[in-house]
Amino acid sequence: MTATDPALTALSQGWCALSLLHGKIEARIERALQTNHDLSVREYSLLDVLSRQHSGPGGHLQMKQVADAVVLSQSATTRLVTRLEDRGLLTRYLCDTDRRGIYTDVTEAGLTLLAEARPTNDTALRAALDEAATHPDLAPLVTAVEQLKVPA
């Protein structure tokens, strides 16, 4: 393939459209969460991921798994956890079976904030997708997102 190959150009254009859609969605959600709940998209995502843990075997995520789930480096995830812990939204404790492991749980205050923020997130997401669907380059991607089935 060369830089002028039509397939590469189409691929690049598709990637640009996907990146644009992501940016529009994230910016819309960020504004709504910041305005209404003093949360960033990353903070909301972290609370959401951690709220789905359970206390049974394999129920708690290691920091690397959390970092992968919120698409941040481990160090950025640790800083984010610290910020939310300082706000009383998360707690950390040592793993009972592996003293090197540290788990993170969402506090009651964190669960309450997450529950309050979820409708804001969902409304902003829907509005961003509806707006993007009016742009011919983004409409097919919106359709694809709406048709995604996430495995349980």
MARSE-315930 format. One record per residue (C-alpha): z, y negated, x negated; residue number from 1; residue in three letters. Coordinates in Angstrom, 1 decimal, always signed. Example, Ala and Ser with C-alpha at 12.3 -4.5 7.8 and 13.67 -1.06 7.14 Angstrom:
<sepas>
<sepa pz="+7.8" py="+4.5" px="-12.3" seq="1" type="ala"/>
<sepa pz="+7.1" py="+1.1" px="-13.7" seq="2" type="ser"/>
</sepas>
This chain:
<sepas>
<sepa pz="+0.0" py="+0.0" px="+0.0" seq="1" type="met"/>
<sepa pz="-0.7" py="-3.5" px="-1.1" seq="2" type="thr"/>
<sepa pz="+0.8" py="-6.8" px="+0.0" seq="3" type="ala"/>
<sepa pz="-2.2" py="-7.4" px="+2.2" seq="4" type="thr"/>
<sepa pz="-2.2" py="-4.0" px="+3.8" seq="5" type="asp"/>
<sepa pz="-2.3" py="-4.5" px="+7.7" seq="6" type="pro"/>
<sepa pz="+0.3" py="-1.8" px="+8.1" seq="7" type="ala"/>
<sepa pz="+2.7" py="-3.5" px="+5.8" seq="8" type="leu"/>
<sepa pz="+2.1" py="-6.8" px="+7.5" seq="9" type="thr"/>
<sepa pz="+2.8" py="-5.2" px="+10.9" seq="10" type="ala"/>
<sepa pz="+5.9" py="-3.5" px="+9.5" seq="11" type="leu"/>
<sepa pz="+7.1" py="-6.8" px="+8.0" seq="12" type="ser"/>
<sepa pz="+6.5" py="-8.6" px="+11.3" seq="13" type="gln"/>
<sepa pz="+8.4" py="-6.0" px="+13.2" seq="14" type="gly"/>
<sepa pz="+11.3" py="-6.3" px="+10.8" seq="15" type="trp"/>
<sepa pz="+11.3" py="-10.1" px="+11.2" seq="16" type="cys"/>
<sepa pz="+11.3" py="-9.8" px="+15.0" seq="17" type="ala"/>
<sepa pz="+14.2" py="-7.4" px="+14.8" seq="18" type="leu"/>
<sepa pz="+16.1" py="-9.7" px="+12.5" seq="19" type="ser"/>
<sepa pz="+15.4" py="-12.7" px="+14.7" seq="20" type="leu"/>
<sepa pz="+16.7" py="-10.8" px="+17.8" seq="21" type="leu"/>
<sepa pz="+19.8" py="-9.7" px="+16.0" seq="22" type="his"/>
<sepa pz="+20.4" py="-13.3" px="+14.8" seq="23" type="gly"/>
<sepa pz="+20.0" py="-14.7" px="+18.3" seq="24" type="lys"/>
<sepa pz="+22.3" py="-12.2" px="+19.8" seq="25" type="ile"/>
<sepa pz="+25.0" py="-12.6" px="+17.2" seq="26" type="glu"/>
<sepa pz="+24.9" py="-16.4" px="+17.3" seq="27" type="ala"/>
<sepa pz="+25.2" py="-16.4" px="+21.1" seq="28" type="arg"/>
<sepa pz="+28.1" py="-13.9" px="+21.1" seq="29" type="ile"/>
<sepa pz="+29.8" py="-15.7" px="+18.2" seq="30" type="glu"/>
<sepa pz="+29.8" py="-19.1" px="+20.0" seq="31" type="arg"/>
<sepa pz="+31.2" py="-17.5" px="+23.2" seq="32" type="ala"/>
<sepa pz="+33.9" py="-15.5" px="+21.4" seq="33" type="leu"/>
<sepa pz="+35.0" py="-18.4" px="+19.2" seq="34" type="gln"/>
<sepa pz="+35.1" py="-20.9" px="+22.1" seq="35" type="thr"/>
<sepa pz="+36.9" py="-18.7" px="+24.6" seq="36" type="asn"/>
<sepa pz="+39.1" py="-16.4" px="+22.5" seq="37" type="his"/>
<sepa pz="+39.2" py="-17.8" px="+18.9" seq="38" type="asp"/>
<sepa pz="+37.5" py="-14.6" px="+17.6" seq="39" type="leu"/>
<sepa pz="+34.5" py="-14.0" px="+15.4" seq="40" type="ser"/>
<sepa pz="+32.0" py="-11.3" px="+16.1" seq="41" type="val"/>
<sepa pz="+33.3" py="-9.4" px="+13.2" seq="42" type="arg"/>
<sepa pz="+36.9" py="-9.7" px="+14.4" seq="43" type="glu"/>
<sepa pz="+35.9" py="-8.5" px="+17.8" seq="44" type="tyr"/>
<sepa pz="+33.9" py="-5.6" px="+16.4" seq="45" type="ser"/>
<sepa pz="+36.8" py="-4.5" px="+14.2" seq="46" type="leu"/>
<sepa pz="+39.2" py="-4.6" px="+17.1" seq="47" type="leu"/>
<sepa pz="+36.8" py="-2.7" px="+19.3" seq="48" type="asp"/>
<sepa pz="+36.2" py="+0.0" px="+16.6" seq="49" type="val"/>
<sepa pz="+39.9" py="+0.4" px="+15.9" seq="50" type="leu"/>
<sepa pz="+40.8" py="+0.5" px="+19.6" seq="51" type="ser"/>
<sepa pz="+38.8" py="+3.7" px="+20.0" seq="52" type="arg"/>
<sepa pz="+40.9" py="+5.7" px="+17.5" seq="53" type="gln"/>
<sepa pz="+43.3" py="+8.3" px="+18.8" seq="54" type="his"/>
<sepa pz="+46.5" py="+9.9" px="+17.4" seq="55" type="ser"/>
<sepa pz="+45.2" py="+13.5" px="+17.2" seq="56" type="gly"/>
<sepa pz="+43.6" py="+15.2" px="+14.2" seq="57" type="pro"/>
<sepa pz="+40.8" py="+13.1" px="+12.7" seq="58" type="gly"/>
<sepa pz="+41.6" py="+10.3" px="+15.2" seq="59" type="gly"/>
<sepa pz="+42.3" py="+7.6" px="+12.7" seq="60" type="his"/>
<sepa pz="+39.5" py="+6.1" px="+10.6" seq="61" type="leu"/>
<sepa pz="+39.7" py="+5.6" px="+6.9" seq="62" type="gln"/>
<sepa pz="+38.9" py="+2.1" px="+5.6" seq="63" type="met"/>
<sepa pz="+35.5" py="+3.2" px="+4.4" seq="64" type="lys"/>
<sepa pz="+34.7" py="+4.5" px="+7.9" seq="65" type="gln"/>
<sepa pz="+35.9" py="+1.3" px="+9.4" seq="66" type="val"/>
<sepa pz="+33.8" py="-0.7" px="+7.0" seq="67" type="ala"/>
<sepa pz="+30.7" py="+1.3" px="+7.8" seq="68" type="asp"/>
<sepa pz="+31.3" py="+0.9" px="+11.6" seq="69" type="ala"/>
<sepa pz="+31.6" py="-2.9" px="+11.3" seq="70" type="val"/>
<sepa pz="+28.8" py="-3.2" px="+8.7" seq="71" type="val"/>
<sepa pz="+30.9" py="-4.8" px="+6.0" seq="72" type="leu"/>
<sepa pz="+32.0" py="-3.9" px="+2.5" seq="73" type="ser"/>
<sepa pz="+35.3" py="-2.3" px="+2.0" seq="74" type="gln"/>
<sepa pz="+36.8" py="-5.4" px="+0.4" seq="75" type="ser"/>
<sepa pz="+35.5" py="-7.7" px="+3.2" seq="76" type="ala"/>
<sepa pz="+36.9" py="-5.2" px="+5.8" seq="77" type="thr"/>
<sepa pz="+40.3" py="-5.3" px="+4.0" seq="78" type="thr"/>
<sepa pz="+40.3" py="-9.1" px="+4.1" seq="79" type="arg"/>
<sepa pz="+39.4" py="-9.0" px="+7.8" seq="80" type="leu"/>
<sepa pz="+42.1" py="-6.5" px="+8.6" seq="81" type="val"/>
<sepa pz="+44.6" py="-8.7" px="+6.7" seq="82" type="thr"/>
<sepa pz="+43.6" py="-11.8" px="+8.7" seq="83" type="arg"/>
<sepa pz="+44.0" py="-9.9" px="+12.0" seq="84" type="leu"/>
<sepa pz="+47.3" py="-8.4" px="+10.8" seq="85" type="glu"/>
<sepa pz="+48.5" py="-11.9" px="+10.0" seq="86" type="asp"/>
<sepa pz="+47.7" py="-12.9" px="+13.6" seq="87" type="arg"/>
<sepa pz="+49.7" py="-10.0" px="+15.0" seq="88" type="gly"/>
<sepa pz="+46.6" py="-8.2" px="+16.3" seq="89" type="leu"/>
<sepa pz="+46.7" py="-5.2" px="+13.9" seq="90" type="leu"/>
<sepa pz="+49.3" py="-3.2" px="+12.0" seq="91" type="thr"/>
<sepa pz="+48.9" py="-1.0" px="+8.9" seq="92" type="arg"/>
<sepa pz="+51.0" py="+2.0" px="+8.0" seq="93" type="tyr"/>
<sepa pz="+50.9" py="+4.9" px="+5.5" seq="94" type="leu"/>
<sepa pz="+49.4" py="+8.2" px="+6.6" seq="95" type="cys"/>
<sepa pz="+52.1" py="+10.9" px="+7.1" seq="96" type="asp"/>
<sepa pz="+50.1" py="+13.6" px="+5.4" seq="97" type="thr"/>
<sepa pz="+48.5" py="+11.6" px="+2.6" seq="98" type="asp"/>
<sepa pz="+50.7" py="+8.9" px="+1.2" seq="99" type="arg"/>
<sepa pz="+47.6" py="+7.3" px="-0.4" seq="100" type="arg"/>
<sepa pz="+46.0" py="+6.8" px="+3.0" seq="101" type="gly"/>
<sepa pz="+46.6" py="+3.6" px="+5.0" seq="102" type="ile"/>
<sepa pz="+45.8" py="+3.5" px="+8.7" seq="103" type="tyr"/>
<sepa pz="+45.3" py="+0.5" px="+10.9" seq="104" type="thr"/>
<sepa pz="+46.1" py="+0.3" px="+14.6" seq="105" type="asp"/>
<sepa pz="+45.5" py="-2.4" px="+17.2" seq="106" type="val"/>
<sepa pz="+48.7" py="-3.9" px="+18.5" seq="107" type="thr"/>
<sepa pz="+49.4" py="-4.6" px="+22.2" seq="108" type="glu"/>
<sepa pz="+48.5" py="-8.2" px="+21.5" seq="109" type="ala"/>
<sepa pz="+45.2" py="-7.1" px="+20.0" seq="110" type="gly"/>
<sepa pz="+44.4" py="-4.8" px="+22.9" seq="111" type="leu"/>
<sepa pz="+45.1" py="-7.6" px="+25.3" seq="112" type="thr"/>
<sepa pz="+42.9" py="-10.0" px="+23.4" seq="113" type="leu"/>
<sepa pz="+40.2" py="-7.4" px="+23.2" seq="114" type="leu"/>
<sepa pz="+40.3" py="-6.7" px="+26.9" seq="115" type="ala"/>
<sepa pz="+40.1" py="-10.4" px="+27.6" seq="116" type="glu"/>
<sepa pz="+37.2" py="-10.9" px="+25.2" seq="117" type="ala"/>
<sepa pz="+35.1" py="-7.9" px="+26.3" seq="118" type="arg"/>
<sepa pz="+33.6" py="-9.5" px="+29.4" seq="119" type="pro"/>
<sepa pz="+32.8" py="-12.6" px="+27.3" seq="120" type="thr"/>
<sepa pz="+31.1" py="-10.4" px="+24.7" seq="121" type="asn"/>
<sepa pz="+29.1" py="-8.5" px="+27.4" seq="122" type="asp"/>
<sepa pz="+28.1" py="-11.7" px="+29.3" seq="123" type="thr"/>
<sepa pz="+26.9" py="-13.4" px="+26.1" seq="124" type="ala"/>
<sepa pz="+25.0" py="-10.2" px="+25.1" seq="125" type="leu"/>
<sepa pz="+23.3" py="-10.0" px="+28.4" seq="126" type="arg"/>
<sepa pz="+22.4" py="-13.8" px="+28.3" seq="127" type="ala"/>
<sepa pz="+21.0" py="-13.4" px="+24.7" seq="128" type="ala"/>
<sepa pz="+18.9" py="-10.4" px="+25.7" seq="129" type="leu"/>
<sepa pz="+17.6" py="-12.1" px="+28.9" seq="130" type="asp"/>
<sepa pz="+16.6" py="-15.2" px="+26.9" seq="131" type="glu"/>
<sepa pz="+15.0" py="-13.1" px="+24.1" seq="132" type="ala"/>
<sepa pz="+13.0" py="-11.1" px="+26.8" seq="133" type="ala"/>
<sepa pz="+11.1" py="-14.3" px="+27.6" seq="134" type="thr"/>
<sepa pz="+9.6" py="-14.4" px="+24.1" seq="135" type="his"/>
<sepa pz="+6.5" py="-12.1" px="+23.8" seq="136" type="pro"/>
<sepa pz="+7.4" py="-11.0" px="+20.2" seq="137" type="asp"/>
<sepa pz="+11.0" py="-10.0" px="+21.2" seq="138" type="leu"/>
<sepa pz="+10.5" py="-8.6" px="+24.7" seq="139" type="ala"/>
<sepa pz="+9.6" py="-5.1" px="+23.4" seq="140" type="pro"/>
<sepa pz="+12.7" py="-5.0" px="+21.3" seq="141" type="leu"/>
<sepa pz="+14.8" py="-6.1" px="+24.2" seq="142" type="val"/>
<sepa pz="+13.4" py="-3.2" px="+26.2" seq="143" type="thr"/>
<sepa pz="+14.1" py="-0.8" px="+23.4" seq="144" type="ala"/>
<sepa pz="+17.7" py="-2.0" px="+23.1" seq="145" type="val"/>
<sepa pz="+18.2" py="-1.7" px="+26.9" seq="146" type="glu"/>
<sepa pz="+16.9" py="+1.9" px="+26.8" seq="147" type="gln"/>
<sepa pz="+19.1" py="+3.1" px="+23.9" seq="148" type="leu"/>
<sepa pz="+21.4" py="+5.9" px="+24.8" seq="149" type="lys"/>
<sepa pz="+24.4" py="+6.0" px="+22.5" seq="150" type="val"/>
<sepa pz="+25.8" py="+9.5" px="+21.9" seq="151" type="pro"/>
<sepa pz="+29.3" py="+10.1" px="+23.2" seq="152" type="ala"/>
</sepas>
